[in-house]
Amino acid sequence: MEEVLQKLHPLEIKVLPYLSTCKTAKEIVEKAKLEEVEVLRALHWLQSKKAIYLTSTVTEFLELGENGKAYLKRGMPEKNFLQKILGKQVQIQELQKVTGLTREEVQVSLGLLQHKQAIRIQDRKVQCTEKGKAFLQEETAEEKLLQKLALRPVPVQDLSKEEWQTMQQLRARKDFLRVVAQKTHAVEPTDFGKALLKQKIRVRNVIDQLTPELLREGKWKGKPYRKYDLQSKVPDIFGGRRHFEKEAIEYARSIWLEMGFREMSGDLVHPSFWNFDALFTAQDHPVREIQDTFFLQDPRKGALPEEKLVKAVQEMHEHGGKIGSRGWGGMWSKEEAKRNVLRTHTTVLSARTLAAIGKDTKTNLPAKYFSMGRCFRNEALDWNHLFEFNQTEGIVVDRNANFRHLLGYLKQFFKKMGFAQVRFRPGYFPYTEPSVEVDVFHPTHKQWVELGGAGIFRPEVVVPLLGEDIPVLAWGLGFARIIMDYYKITDIRDLYRNDVRQLRAMRSWLL
């Protein structure tokens, strides 16, 4: 008891005396002459000390909107409409002028009155029917509800079945009605709270906040201090932050930079030459068909690089160049290579970077590059596939590089991403040989999960771009699958839901 007394905040002390007579927070606000936020704060603190039971109830009230108040005074627009055309045949295009209503009011009135058979439209002329005349004389359900709400807001749960249906109709009309939620807080002392009430408690002259003045002038010395209750619930605060996937991407970027890599960047749109041909993907390969790729209509084609590079790639495709390869055979088409495409992988950046390095290999080697970028593929959207996704790409260009170096880079990256166990299996990819699939061990499911592919670029890729056969270690990893387990996401689409509640609740990337 004594420990709790020492932790009581001045607001709690002011509220305590009213707990024996007041049943709601609203009553305490009125009697204690405090602000509602002060009373609620004190009640939540007392609840955490197990001194009260605090129950919150939300009740929805129906009240008039601005248009509801206006039409209650000057009459419903549909009745004003009828009154103005009574005994007349009015052309539809003249209705706004004749009735004095707005265009929106005329359109709403036409729909409502036609439904009630209160008007007849013939040869684009509108006239009032006998049912319309009767409608003018009766008090409608809409008018009755508006008049009821003019007296006071009404709990939605208290509406009759007819009033409920009328409410639904009126809510479809602009600002006729509003539903306002009101929260009621019921308060009841616990046995411990009743014991507190018997104590003679008063607001004490204690220090509950250190200020620069107290510290500077030494006034804090020898003064009593209020004990802080570290168990009290505090309001949830959601600070500004990046999207959680962006946080993970920035972390991955820092890993590559720490390992001495430079970042590659480039456009989302490239000619097929860079996206496919430079990577030795045959021009009749199914991956280049519209089923797998997003091609642009405008501009449909882009520019090719210098003729020397284009010719080297063409010769490699048609007959394997001068490296002993057989190539793909057939005729290689420049026009096909010009077709613009949304990049299907960030490897297009690796191809462009290799071509830039190839202009002066003596100066530019050795080199290590990475990229973090968005890719696009014409995939069916489901829990495991997206048509737009992020990929992390990397290349190491070094005459002394070998396969073991490749495995070492990947092990280090995945270790820093939170995967202690990594294994490699032989794999196949069109532009690397040898190639491996990269698996990591899932600590929860106790099984191996595939997260990417890697290998050494084939000479058919390297020689046209660099001018000679130099080892190029390469990898491309789908980033979403790497981070899904950390964020406890089982459906890959949840990465991009843009649900504010999800964004607030998602843990920060801390490794």
C-alpha positions as CSV (number, residue, x, y, z in Angstrom):
1,M,0.0,0.0,0.0
2,E,2.7,2.5,1.0
3,E,4.7,1.8,-2.2
4,V,1.6,2.6,-4.3
5,L,0.9,5.8,-2.3
6,Q,4.4,7.0,-3.2
7,K,3.8,6.4,-6.9
8,L,0.5,8.2,-7.1
9,H,0.5,11.0,-9.7
10,P,-1.1,14.3,-8.7
11,L,-3.9,13.6,-11.2
12,E,-4.6,10.2,-9.6
13,I,-4.8,11.9,-6.2
14,K,-7.3,14.4,-7.5
15,V,-9.5,11.7,-9.1
16,L,-9.5,9.2,-6.2
17,P,-12.1,11.0,-4.0
18,Y,-14.7,10.9,-6.8
19,L,-14.5,7.1,-7.3
20,S,-16.9,6.4,-4.5
21,T,-19.7,8.5,-6.0
22,C,-19.1,8.6,-9.7
23,K,-19.8,5.7,-12.0
24,T,-18.4,7.1,-15.3
25,A,-15.4,9.2,-16.4
26,K,-17.8,11.8,-17.7
27,E,-19.1,12.4,-14.2
28,I,-15.6,12.7,-12.7
29,V,-14.8,15.3,-15.4
30,E,-17.8,17.4,-14.4
31,K,-17.3,17.2,-10.7
32,A,-13.5,17.3,-10.5
33,K,-13.3,20.2,-12.9
34,L,-10.6,18.5,-14.9
35,E,-10.0,18.0,-18.6
36,E,-11.3,14.7,-20.0
37,V,-7.7,13.7,-21.1
38,E,-6.5,14.3,-17.5
39,V,-9.2,12.1,-16.0
40,L,-8.7,9.3,-18.5
41,R,-5.0,9.3,-18.0
42,A,-5.4,9.1,-14.2
43,L,-8.0,6.3,-14.6
44,H,-5.7,4.2,-16.8
45,W,-2.8,4.7,-14.3
46,L,-5.2,3.6,-11.4
47,Q,-6.3,0.6,-13.5
48,S,-2.6,-0.5,-13.9
49,K,-2.3,-0.3,-10.1
50,K,-5.3,-2.6,-9.9
51,A,-7.3,0.1,-8.0
52,I,-10.2,0.2,-10.4
53,Y,-12.1,-1.7,-13.0
54,L,-12.3,0.4,-16.1
55,T,-14.7,-0.7,-18.9
56,S,-15.0,1.1,-22.2
57,T,-18.1,0.9,-24.3
58,V,-18.5,2.4,-27.8
59,T,-22.0,3.5,-28.9
60,E,-22.8,4.8,-32.4
61,F,-25.1,7.8,-32.5
62,L,-27.0,9.1,-35.6
63,E,-27.0,12.8,-36.1
64,L,-27.9,15.3,-38.8
65,G,-25.2,16.3,-41.4
66,E,-25.0,19.8,-42.8
67,N,-27.3,19.0,-45.8
68,G,-29.7,17.3,-43.5
69,K,-30.0,20.4,-41.4
70,A,-30.4,22.6,-44.4
71,Y,-33.1,20.5,-46.1
72,L,-35.0,20.2,-42.8
73,K,-35.5,24.0,-43.0
74,R,-36.2,24.4,-46.7
75,G,-37.8,21.1,-47.5
76,M,-36.5,17.9,-49.2
77,P,-35.3,18.6,-52.8
78,E,-37.6,15.9,-54.3
79,K,-40.6,17.7,-52.9
80,N,-39.4,21.1,-54.0
81,F,-38.8,19.6,-57.5
82,L,-42.4,18.3,-57.6
83,Q,-43.9,21.5,-56.4
84,K,-42.1,23.5,-59.2
85,I,-43.3,21.2,-62.0
86,L,-46.8,20.7,-60.7
87,G,-49.3,21.1,-63.6
88,K,-46.5,21.5,-66.2
89,Q,-44.6,19.5,-68.7
90,V,-41.0,20.5,-68.4
91,Q,-38.1,19.6,-70.8
92,I,-35.4,17.7,-69.1
93,Q,-32.8,20.3,-70.1
94,E,-34.9,23.0,-68.5
95,L,-35.4,21.3,-65.1
96,Q,-32.5,23.0,-63.3
97,K,-33.8,26.4,-64.4
98,V,-37.4,25.8,-63.6
99,T,-36.9,24.1,-60.2
100,G,-34.0,26.3,-59.0
101,L,-32.2,23.2,-57.8
102,T,-28.6,22.3,-58.4
103,R,-27.7,19.8,-61.1
104,E,-27.0,17.1,-58.5
105,E,-30.3,17.8,-56.7
106,V,-32.2,17.4,-60.0
107,Q,-30.5,14.1,-60.8
108,V,-31.2,12.7,-57.4
109,S,-34.8,13.9,-57.5
110,L,-35.4,12.3,-60.9
111,G,-34.2,9.0,-59.7
112,L,-36.2,9.0,-56.5
113,L,-39.4,10.2,-58.0
114,Q,-39.3,7.8,-60.9
115,H,-38.8,5.0,-58.5
116,K,-41.9,6.1,-56.6
117,Q,-43.8,6.6,-59.9
118,A,-44.4,10.2,-58.8
119,I,-43.3,11.6,-62.2
120,R,-43.7,10.5,-65.9
121,I,-41.0,11.1,-68.5
122,Q,-42.2,11.1,-72.1
123,D,-40.5,12.7,-75.2
124,R,-37.9,14.1,-72.8
125,K,-40.6,16.0,-70.9
126,V,-41.3,15.5,-67.2
127,Q,-44.6,15.9,-65.5
128,C,-46.1,15.1,-62.1
129,T,-48.4,12.0,-61.8
130,E,-51.4,11.5,-59.4
131,K,-49.0,9.5,-57.1
132,G,-46.8,12.5,-57.2
133,K,-49.5,14.8,-56.0
134,A,-50.3,12.4,-53.1
135,F,-46.6,12.2,-52.3
136,L,-46.5,16.0,-51.9
137,Q,-49.2,15.8,-49.2
138,E,-47.7,13.0,-47.1
139,E,-45.0,13.1,-44.5
140,T,-42.2,10.8,-45.7
141,A,-40.1,8.4,-43.6
142,E,-37.1,10.6,-44.5
143,E,-38.7,13.7,-43.1
144,K,-39.8,12.0,-39.9
145,L,-36.2,10.8,-39.3
146,L,-34.7,14.2,-39.9
147,Q,-37.2,15.8,-37.5
148,K,-36.4,13.2,-34.9
149,L,-32.7,13.8,-35.2
150,A,-33.2,17.6,-35.0
151,L,-34.2,17.1,-31.3
152,R,-31.1,15.1,-30.4
153,P,-28.7,12.4,-31.7
154,V,-30.2,8.9,-31.5
155,P,-28.3,5.7,-30.7
156,V,-28.2,3.6,-33.9
157,Q,-29.2,0.5,-31.9
158,D,-32.4,2.2,-30.9
159,L,-33.7,2.8,-34.4
160,S,-36.7,0.9,-35.6
161,K,-36.5,-1.4,-38.6
162,E,-38.1,1.3,-40.8
163,E,-35.8,4.0,-39.4
164,W,-32.8,1.7,-40.1
165,Q,-33.8,1.3,-43.8
166,T,-34.4,5.1,-44.1
167,M,-31.0,5.8,-42.5
168,Q,-29.3,3.6,-45.2
169,Q,-31.1,5.4,-48.0
170,L,-30.3,8.9,-46.6
171,R,-26.6,8.0,-45.9
172,A,-26.2,7.4,-49.6
173,R,-27.0,11.1,-50.1
174,K,-24.2,13.6,-49.5
175,D,-23.9,14.7,-45.8
176,F,-27.5,14.1,-44.9
177,L,-26.6,12.0,-41.9
178,R,-23.6,11.2,-39.8
179,V,-22.8,8.3,-37.6
180,V,-20.7,9.4,-34.6
181,A,-19.0,6.9,-32.2
182,Q,-19.0,7.9,-28.6
183,K,-17.0,6.1,-26.0
184,T,-18.2,5.7,-22.5
185,H,-15.9,4.7,-19.6
186,A,-17.5,3.0,-16.7
187,V,-15.5,3.1,-13.4
188,E,-15.7,0.8,-10.3
189,P,-13.2,0.6,-7.4
190,T,-11.6,-2.8,-6.7
191,D,-11.2,-3.9,-3.1
192,F,-7.7,-2.5,-3.2
193,G,-9.1,0.8,-4.6
194,K,-11.7,0.9,-1.7
195,A,-8.8,0.6,0.7
196,L,-7.0,3.4,-1.0
197,L,-10.1,5.6,-0.7
198,K,-9.9,5.2,3.1
199,Q,-6.4,6.7,3.2
200,K,-5.9,10.3,3.8
201,I,-4.2,11.2,0.5
202,R,-3.5,14.7,-0.6
203,V,-1.4,16.3,-3.3
204,R,2.1,16.5,-2.0
205,N,4.8,19.0,-2.9
206,V,7.1,16.5,-4.6
207,I,9.3,16.8,-7.7
208,D,8.2,14.5,-10.5
209,Q,10.3,16.1,-13.3
210,L,13.8,17.3,-13.3
211,T,14.3,20.7,-15.1
212,P,17.4,22.5,-16.2
213,E,16.6,25.1,-13.6
214,L,16.6,22.6,-10.8
215,L,19.9,21.1,-11.9
216,R,21.6,24.4,-12.6
217,E,20.6,26.0,-9.3
218,G,20.9,22.9,-7.1
219,K,17.2,23.1,-6.0
220,W,16.9,19.3,-6.4
221,K,19.0,18.7,-3.3
222,G,17.1,17.3,-0.3
223,K,13.7,17.5,-2.0
224,P,11.1,14.6,-2.0
225,Y,10.7,12.9,-5.4
226,R,7.7,11.0,-6.7
227,K,8.4,7.4,-7.5
228,Y,7.8,6.4,-11.1
229,D,5.5,3.5,-11.9
230,L,7.4,1.6,-14.6
231,Q,4.5,-0.9,-15.0
232,S,2.0,1.7,-16.1
233,K,0.7,1.3,-19.6
234,V,1.7,4.2,-21.9
235,P,0.1,5.3,-25.2
236,D,1.3,3.5,-28.3
237,I,3.5,5.9,-30.3
238,F,4.2,5.2,-34.0
239,G,7.1,7.2,-35.2
240,G,7.9,8.0,-38.8
241,R,9.9,5.2,-40.5
242,R,10.6,3.8,-43.9
243,H,8.6,0.9,-45.3
244,F,9.9,-2.3,-43.6
245,E,11.1,-3.8,-46.8
246,K,13.1,-0.6,-47.5
247,E,14.7,-1.0,-44.1
248,A,15.8,-4.5,-45.0
249,I,17.1,-3.3,-48.4
250,E,19.2,-0.6,-46.7
251,Y,20.7,-3.1,-44.4
252,A,21.6,-5.5,-47.3
253,R,23.1,-2.6,-49.1
254,S,25.3,-1.8,-46.1
255,I,26.5,-5.5,-46.1
256,W,27.8,-5.3,-49.7
257,L,29.4,-1.9,-49.1
258,E,31.2,-3.2,-46.0
259,M,32.5,-6.1,-48.1
260,G,34.1,-3.6,-50.5
261,F,31.5,-3.6,-53.3
262,R,30.5,-0.6,-55.4
263,E,26.8,-0.2,-56.3
264,M,25.4,-0.5,-59.8
265,S,22.3,1.4,-60.8
266,G,20.4,2.0,-64.0
267,D,17.0,2.4,-65.7
268,L,14.1,0.1,-65.4
269,V,13.7,-0.1,-69.2
270,H,16.5,-1.5,-71.5
271,P,16.7,-2.7,-75.0
272,S,16.6,-6.5,-75.3
273,F,20.2,-6.4,-76.3
274,W,21.3,-5.8,-72.7
275,N,18.5,-7.7,-71.0
276,F,18.9,-10.9,-73.1
277,D,21.4,-10.8,-76.0
278,A,24.5,-9.7,-74.0
279,L,23.7,-12.5,-71.5
280,F,23.8,-15.0,-74.4
281,T,20.0,-15.7,-74.3
282,A,18.9,-17.0,-77.7
283,Q,16.5,-14.8,-79.6
284,D,14.0,-17.7,-80.0
285,H,14.2,-18.6,-76.3
286,P,10.8,-18.9,-74.6
287,V,11.8,-16.6,-71.8
288,R,11.7,-13.7,-74.4
289,E,8.1,-14.3,-75.3
290,I,5.3,-12.0,-74.2
291,Q,4.1,-14.6,-71.7
292,D,7.2,-14.0,-69.6
293,T,8.2,-10.5,-70.4
294,F,6.8,-7.0,-70.4
295,F,7.7,-5.3,-73.7
296,L,7.0,-1.6,-74.3
297,Q,4.8,-0.3,-77.0
298,D,6.0,3.4,-76.9
299,P,8.9,3.7,-77.4
300,R,8.9,0.2,-78.9
301,K,12.6,0.2,-79.7
302,G,15.8,1.6,-78.1
303,A,19.3,2.3,-79.3
304,L,22.1,-0.3,-79.5
305,P,25.6,0.3,-78.2
306,E,28.7,0.8,-80.4
307,E,28.9,-1.4,-83.5
308,K,32.0,-3.3,-82.2
309,L,30.2,-4.6,-79.2
310,V,27.0,-5.4,-81.2
311,K,29.1,-7.4,-83.8
312,A,30.9,-9.3,-81.0
313,V,27.6,-10.4,-79.5
314,Q,26.1,-11.2,-82.9
315,E,29.0,-13.5,-83.8
316,M,28.8,-15.2,-80.4
317,H,25.1,-16.0,-81.0
318,E,25.5,-17.1,-84.6
319,H,28.6,-19.3,-84.5
320,G,30.3,-18.9,-81.1
321,G,32.9,-16.3,-82.1
322,K,36.6,-17.3,-81.7
323,I,36.4,-19.2,-78.4
324,G,35.4,-22.6,-79.8
325,S,31.7,-22.3,-78.9
326,R,29.1,-23.3,-81.4
327,G,26.8,-20.4,-80.5
328,W,23.1,-20.7,-81.1
329,G,23.2,-20.8,-84.9
330,G,20.8,-19.1,-87.3
331,M,20.6,-15.4,-88.0
332,W,20.8,-12.9,-85.2
333,S,18.5,-9.9,-85.6
334,K,19.4,-6.3,-84.6
335,E,15.7,-5.3,-84.8
336,E,14.8,-7.9,-82.2
337,A,17.7,-6.7,-80.0
338,K,16.3,-3.2,-80.1
339,R,12.9,-4.1,-78.5
340,N,12.5,-2.2,-75.2
341,V,11.7,-4.3,-72.2
342,L,11.0,-3.8,-68.5
343,R,14.1,-5.4,-67.0
344,T,13.4,-9.0,-66.0
345,H,16.5,-9.1,-63.7
346,T,19.1,-6.8,-62.4
347,T,21.7,-8.9,-64.3
348,V,21.1,-6.3,-67.1
349,L,23.1,-3.9,-64.9
350,S,25.9,-6.5,-64.6
351,A,26.1,-6.7,-68.4
352,R,26.3,-3.0,-68.8
353,T,28.9,-2.7,-66.1
354,L,31.1,-5.5,-67.7
355,A,30.9,-3.6,-71.0
356,A,32.2,-0.4,-69.2
357,I,35.0,-2.3,-67.5
358,G,36.0,-3.9,-70.8
359,K,37.0,-0.5,-72.2
360,D,40.1,-0.6,-70.0
361,T,40.6,-3.8,-68.1
362,K,44.1,-2.9,-67.0
363,T,42.8,0.1,-65.1
364,N,39.3,-1.2,-64.0
365,L,40.3,-4.6,-62.6
366,P,39.9,-6.2,-60.2
367,A,36.3,-5.0,-59.6
368,K,33.3,-5.9,-57.3
369,Y,29.8,-4.5,-57.9
370,F,26.4,-5.1,-56.5
371,S,22.9,-3.8,-57.1
372,M,19.6,-3.7,-55.2
373,G,16.8,-3.1,-57.7
374,R,13.3,-3.8,-58.9
375,C,12.6,-6.3,-61.6
376,F,9.4,-7.2,-63.6
377,R,8.1,-10.5,-65.0
378,N,4.8,-11.5,-66.4
379,E,3.9,-13.9,-63.6
380,A,0.5,-14.9,-62.3
381,L,0.0,-13.2,-59.0
382,D,-0.3,-15.6,-56.0
383,W,1.1,-16.2,-52.5
384,N,4.5,-17.1,-53.8
385,H,4.9,-14.9,-57.0
386,L,4.8,-11.2,-57.9
387,F,5.1,-9.5,-61.2
388,E,7.2,-6.8,-59.6
389,F,9.9,-7.7,-57.1
390,N,13.3,-6.7,-55.7
391,Q,16.5,-8.5,-56.5
392,T,20.1,-8.2,-55.2
393,E,22.7,-8.8,-57.8
394,G,26.5,-9.1,-57.6
395,I,29.6,-9.6,-59.8
396,V,33.3,-10.0,-59.0
397,V,35.6,-9.5,-61.9
398,D,39.1,-10.7,-61.1
399,R,41.7,-12.8,-63.0
400,N,42.4,-14.7,-59.8
401,A,38.8,-15.3,-58.8
402,N,37.6,-18.8,-58.4
403,F,34.5,-20.8,-57.4
404,R,35.4,-21.0,-53.7
405,H,35.5,-17.1,-53.6
406,L,32.0,-17.1,-54.9
407,L,30.8,-19.4,-52.1
408,G,32.6,-17.4,-49.5
409,Y,30.9,-14.1,-50.6
410,L,27.5,-15.7,-50.5
411,K,28.1,-17.4,-47.1
412,Q,29.2,-14.0,-45.6
413,F,26.1,-12.2,-47.0
414,F,23.6,-14.7,-45.8
415,K,25.3,-14.9,-42.4
416,K,24.9,-11.2,-41.9
417,M,21.3,-11.5,-43.1
418,G,20.6,-13.9,-40.2
419,F,21.1,-17.3,-41.8
420,A,23.9,-19.2,-40.0
421,Q,23.7,-22.3,-42.1
422,V,24.1,-22.1,-45.9
423,R,24.5,-24.9,-48.4
424,F,25.1,-25.0,-52.2
425,R,23.7,-27.5,-54.7
426,P,24.7,-27.9,-58.4
427,G,22.2,-26.0,-60.6
428,Y,21.7,-24.8,-64.1
429,F,21.4,-21.2,-65.3
430,P,21.6,-20.1,-69.0
431,Y,24.5,-17.7,-68.6
432,T,26.7,-19.3,-65.8
433,E,28.7,-22.4,-65.7
434,P,29.4,-23.9,-63.2
435,S,26.2,-22.9,-61.4
436,V,24.7,-23.5,-57.9
437,E,21.4,-23.2,-56.1
438,V,21.8,-21.4,-52.7
439,D,19.8,-22.9,-49.7
440,V,19.6,-21.7,-46.1
441,F,18.4,-23.7,-43.1
442,H,15.1,-22.5,-41.7
443,P,15.5,-22.5,-37.9
444,T,11.7,-22.8,-37.2
445,H,10.6,-25.3,-39.9
446,K,13.9,-27.2,-39.5
447,Q,14.3,-27.6,-43.3
448,W,16.4,-26.2,-46.1
449,V,14.8,-23.3,-48.2
450,E,16.0,-22.2,-51.7
451,L,16.8,-18.5,-51.8
452,G,18.8,-17.9,-55.0
453,G,21.2,-18.9,-57.7
454,A,24.8,-18.1,-58.6
455,G,27.7,-19.2,-60.8
456,I,30.6,-18.0,-63.0
457,F,29.6,-16.3,-66.2
458,R,30.1,-18.4,-69.4
459,P,32.8,-17.2,-71.9
460,E,30.0,-16.5,-74.3
461,V,28.9,-13.7,-72.0
462,V,32.3,-12.4,-70.8
463,V,34.3,-12.3,-74.0
464,P,32.1,-10.0,-76.0
465,L,31.7,-7.6,-73.1
466,L,35.3,-7.6,-71.7
467,G,37.2,-8.6,-74.8
468,E,38.9,-11.6,-73.1
469,D,37.9,-14.5,-70.9
470,I,38.3,-13.3,-67.3
471,P,36.5,-15.1,-64.4
472,V,33.3,-13.3,-63.4
473,L,31.6,-14.5,-60.3
474,A,27.9,-13.7,-60.4
475,W,24.7,-14.1,-58.4
476,G,21.1,-13.0,-58.4
477,L,18.9,-13.4,-55.3
478,G,15.2,-12.8,-54.9
479,F,15.1,-10.4,-51.9
480,A,11.5,-10.9,-50.8
481,R,12.1,-14.6,-49.9
482,I,15.2,-13.7,-47.9
483,I,13.3,-11.3,-45.6
484,M,9.8,-13.0,-45.4
485,D,10.7,-15.2,-42.4
486,Y,12.1,-12.3,-40.4
487,Y,8.8,-10.4,-40.8
488,K,6.7,-13.6,-40.3
489,I,5.1,-13.2,-43.7
490,T,3.7,-16.3,-45.4
491,D,2.1,-14.6,-48.4
492,I,4.5,-12.6,-50.5
493,R,1.7,-10.2,-51.4
494,D,1.7,-8.9,-47.8
495,L,4.9,-7.1,-48.5
496,Y,2.9,-4.5,-50.5
497,R,-0.5,-4.4,-48.8
498,N,-0.1,-0.8,-47.6
499,D,-2.1,-1.6,-44.5
500,V,-1.4,1.1,-42.0
501,R,-2.0,-1.3,-39.1
502,Q,0.5,-3.8,-40.5
503,L,3.1,-1.1,-41.2
504,R,2.8,0.2,-37.6
505,A,3.0,-3.3,-36.1
506,M,5.8,-4.6,-38.2
507,R,9.1,-5.0,-36.4
508,S,12.1,-3.0,-37.3
509,W,15.0,-4.6,-39.1
510,L,17.6,-5.2,-36.4
511,L,20.3,-7.8,-36.9
